[in-house]
Amino acid sequence: MMADVPYSLLRHQGPMLLTGARVVGHTILNTLSPASKPSADTRIAPVTRVIAAPPHDLVEQYIAWAGATRCYDGLLPPHMVSQWSLPLVGELLLRMPYRLTSVINQGVSLRVCGPLPRDVPLHLSAAVEKIEETPGRIKVVVAVATGTAEQPSLVEARLHMSFLLPGPRAPKPKQDRGPEPDWITAGLWHADARDGLRFALLTGDFNPIHWCAPLARRSVFRGMVLHGFGSFVRSYEVLAQQGVRFDEIDVRFVKPVALPCTALSVQVAPEAAADAEGWRALRLAGSGEAVHLAGRLR
């Protein structure tokens, strides 16, 4: 059984907790004075920050939760970007006329350009890369670069989000996916009922659907679900520790992982099945035909 993440880590989550409070205020203001319809032509200025190196105890607890103990000596896990990038993403979204309570996280792309040192200040930049309007929703992509003063872009992340709008939504187009690859199972992971709270303490993302059962049961998910980024982190480490080599990974959150969950299977296509650009398909499969994450790596 996994040890609980200490509540004392809350002291390191000030920026994200402040962002959460601002989101509440933004939601109240939009309720009192409805915002105008966002436009794909919206221009949002980029955000840059220099932050102190993440504290040692937070990093160690994060690595342990990810299942990567002793794998990052002197380094930060590249997928830890969610901990320091979400406040910047929130800053950008707060400048938009969106109802932030309608946002859903749909996926993440990660490109590792070099190792991220652990004990130096981090240089961050975040920019809205894309806004696309479709019936019933607006899709937003935010690009976040993390690095140092000497190498400002060691890890490049793209967060894919959608804001749901009133009214009917466009039907999903049917896609000819072709034959399924001969999936290779890299490994398994599971989560218990407290993993949503653990990941919240590690990242500052305290959306109650991840840790408060009474409120989660009133959501569209009808129960607690793990953060999409949490599912990504666990799957990333299974792949990395089983010797699957990659510098780029791109996934979409297809089906939330309910908490608690039984063992989920991290699967990847054989190297021989890579496309002309070197991409191999991957997925996180659950019981029956359930697929929780779907994407590719190279």
GUKOL-870027 format. One line per 2 residues: for each residue x, y, z of C-alpha. Coordinates in steps of 0.1 Angstrom, whole numbers, padded with zeros to 4 digits, always signed. Example, Ala and Ser with C-alpha at 12.3 -4.5 7.8 and 13.67 -1.06 7.14 Angstrom:
BEGIN
+0123/-0045/+0078  +0137/-0011/+0071
END
This chain:
BEGIN
+0000/+0000/+0000  +0014/+0034/-0010
+0023/+0057/+0019  +0003/+0089/+0021
+0017/+0122/+0008  +0021/+0146/+0038
-0002/+0175/+0041  +0028/+0196/+0049
+0035/+0198/+0011  +0006/+0223/+0010
+0031/+0250/+0019  +0048/+0246/-0015
+0016/+0250/-0035  +0009/+0287/-0028
+0009/+0298/-0065  -0016/+0271/-0076
-0038/+0277/-0045  -0038/+0314/-0053
-0048/+0306/-0089  -0076/+0284/-0077
-0089/+0313/-0055  -0087/+0336/-0085
-0107/+0311/-0106  -0135/+0311/-0080
-0136/+0349/-0081  -0135/+0349/-0119
-0164/+0325/-0119  -0185/+0346/-0096
-0179/+0377/-0116  -0189/+0359/-0148
-0220/+0347/-0132  -0230/+0382/-0121
-0219/+0397/-0155  -0219/+0371/-0182
-0188/+0372/-0204  -0189/+0378/-0241
-0184/+0349/-0264  -0147/+0342/-0268
-0132/+0345/-0303  -0106/+0325/-0321
-0090/+0359/-0328  -0084/+0365/-0291
-0048/+0375/-0285  -0033/+0368/-0251
+0002/+0380/-0242  +0026/+0353/-0231
+0037/+0348/-0195  +0072/+0344/-0183
+0085/+0336/-0148  +0117/+0327/-0130
+0109/+0305/-0100  +0131/+0289/-0073
+0141/+0253/-0077  +0113/+0230/-0065
+0119/+0220/-0028  +0137/+0187/-0022
+0109/+0172/-0001  +0083/+0179/-0028
+0105/+0165/-0055  +0112/+0133/-0036
+0076/+0127/-0027  +0066/+0134/-0063
+0091/+0109/-0076  +0080/+0083/-0051
+0043/+0087/-0061  +0053/+0084/-0098
+0070/+0051/-0090  +0104/+0064/-0101
+0124/+0062/-0068  +0162/+0064/-0075
+0156/+0073/-0112  +0163/+0110/-0111
+0195/+0116/-0092  +0201/+0154/-0094
+0174/+0158/-0119  +0137/+0167/-0121
+0112/+0144/-0138  +0102/+0161/-0171
+0066/+0153/-0164  +0067/+0173/-0132
+0060/+0204/-0154  +0024/+0202/-0142
+0034/+0214/-0107  +0050/+0246/-0118
+0033/+0252/-0152  -0004/+0251/-0141
-0002/+0285/-0123  +0011/+0301/-0156
-0016/+0283/-0176  -0042/+0296/-0151
-0028/+0331/-0155  -0034/+0329/-0193
-0069/+0315/-0190  -0079/+0341/-0165
-0072/+0367/-0192  -0099/+0351/-0214
-0136/+0356/-0212  -0142/+0319/-0205
-0162/+0303/-0177  -0132/+0284/-0162
-0155/+0259/-0144  -0164/+0245/-0179
-0128/+0236/-0188  -0118/+0200/-0194
-0083/+0188/-0197  -0080/+0167/-0229
-0043/+0158/-0232  -0007/+0167/-0230
+0023/+0166/-0254  +0058/+0165/-0239
+0092/+0169/-0257  +0124/+0165/-0237
+0152/+0184/-0252  +0177/+0178/-0224
+0179/+0168/-0187  +0163/+0192/-0162
+0186/+0200/-0133  +0171/+0198/-0099
+0187/+0225/-0077  +0187/+0256/-0100
+0160/+0283/-0106  +0136/+0274/-0134
+0129/+0298/-0163  +0093/+0293/-0175
+0074/+0307/-0204  +0038/+0300/-0214
+0018/+0311/-0244  -0016/+0304/-0260
-0006/+0286/-0291  -0041/+0279/-0305
-0077/+0288/-0300  -0102/+0269/-0322
-0140/+0274/-0321  -0163/+0244/-0329
-0200/+0240/-0321  -0204/+0236/-0284
-0168/+0240/-0274  -0136/+0260/-0278
-0103/+0242/-0280  -0072/+0258/-0265
-0036/+0247/-0266  -0011/+0263/-0242
+0026/+0258/-0248  +0049/+0258/-0218
+0087/+0258/-0220  +0108/+0250/-0189
+0146/+0254/-0187  +0174/+0273/-0170
+0191/+0306/-0177  +0216/+0289/-0200
+0191/+0265/-0216  +0156/+0280/-0215
+0138/+0252/-0233  +0148/+0219/-0219
+0112/+0205/-0216  +0085/+0217/-0239
+0049/+0209/-0229  +0016/+0215/-0247
-0016/+0213/-0227  -0048/+0206/-0247
-0080/+0219/-0231  -0116/+0224/-0241
-0141/+0249/-0228  -0177/+0236/-0231
-0203/+0261/-0243  -0241/+0260/-0241
-0259/+0244/-0270  -0254/+0213/-0292
-0219/+0201/-0299  -0205/+0189/-0332
-0207/+0151/-0336  -0173/+0134/-0335
-0163/+0125/-0370  -0158/+0088/-0377
-0122/+0079/-0381  -0107/+0050/-0400
-0080/+0040/-0375  -0069/+0010/-0395
-0059/-0023/-0379  -0049/-0024/-0343
-0011/-0029/-0337  +0001/-0060/-0319
+0002/-0043/-0286  +0031/-0050/-0263
+0024/-0045/-0226  +0052/-0025/-0210
+0037/-0028/-0175  +0008/-0022/-0152
-0002/+0003/-0125  -0032/+0009/-0103
-0045/+0036/-0080  -0064/+0036/-0048
-0091/+0059/-0035  -0065/+0084/-0020
-0044/+0088/-0051  -0064/+0118/-0063
-0056/+0136/-0030  -0020/+0125/-0031
-0015/+0140/-0066  -0034/+0172/-0055
-0009/+0177/-0027  +0020/+0171/-0051
+0007/+0196/-0078  -0017/+0219/-0061
-0046/+0209/-0084  -0074/+0205/-0058
-0104/+0201/-0081  -0127/+0182/-0058
-0136/+0156/-0084  -0103/+0140/-0077
-0104/+0137/-0039  -0139/+0147/-0024
-0162/+0118/-0029  -0195/+0136/-0020
-0188/+0164/-0045  -0174/+0140/-0071
-0206/+0119/-0071  -0225/+0151/-0081
-0202/+0156/-0111  -0207/+0142/-0146
-0182/+0114/-0136  -0205/+0102/-0108
-0175/+0095/-0086  -0138/+0104/-0080
-0114/+0102/-0109  -0077/+0105/-0111
-0062/+0137/-0126  -0055/+0131/-0163
-0020/+0143/-0158  -0016/+0118/-0129
-0026/+0089/-0153  +0000/+0103/-0178
+0027/+0104/-0151  +0022/+0068/-0140
+0021/+0056/-0176  +0052/+0076/-0186
+0072/+0060/-0158  +0061/+0025/-0166
+0073/+0030/-0202  +0106/+0047/-0192
+0115/+0020/-0166  +0107/-0008/-0189
+0133/+0005/-0214  +0110/+0021/-0239
+0131/+0049/-0252  +0115/+0082/-0263
+0120/+0119/-0262  +0085/+0129/-0273
+0052/+0117/-0262  +0017/+0129/-0271
-0014/+0116/-0254  -0052/+0124/-0252
-0073/+0117/-0221  -0100/+0094/-0236
-0117/+0080/-0205  -0111/+0091/-0169
-0096/+0066/-0145  -0121/+0060/-0117
-0108/+0058/-0082  -0101/+0033/-0069
-0091/+0012/-0100  -0077/-0022/-0106
-0045/-0027/-0126  -0043/-0008/-0159
-0021/-0019/-0188  +0004/+0005/-0204
+0007/-0008/-0240  +0029/+0003/-0269
+0032/-0007/-0306  +0063/-0027/-0316
+0092/-0007/-0330  +0086/-0023/-0364
+0051/-0007/-0364  +0065/+0029/-0362
+0054/+0053/-0389  +0076/+0071/-0414
+0084/+0098/-0387  +0092/+0073/-0360
+0060/+0076/-0340  +0047/+0044/-0322
+0012/+0042/-0309  +0005/+0038/-0272
-0025/+0035/-0249  -0035/+0029/-0214
-0060/+0000/-0214  -0084/-0010/-0186
-0109/-0038/-0182  -0129/-0049/-0212
-0126/-0025/-0241  -0118/+0006/-0220
-0090/+0029/-0232  -0081/+0057/-0208
-0051/+0073/-0227  -0043/+0071/-0264
-0014/+0086/-0282  +0020/+0081/-0296
+0057/+0084/-0287  +0091/+0085/-0305
END
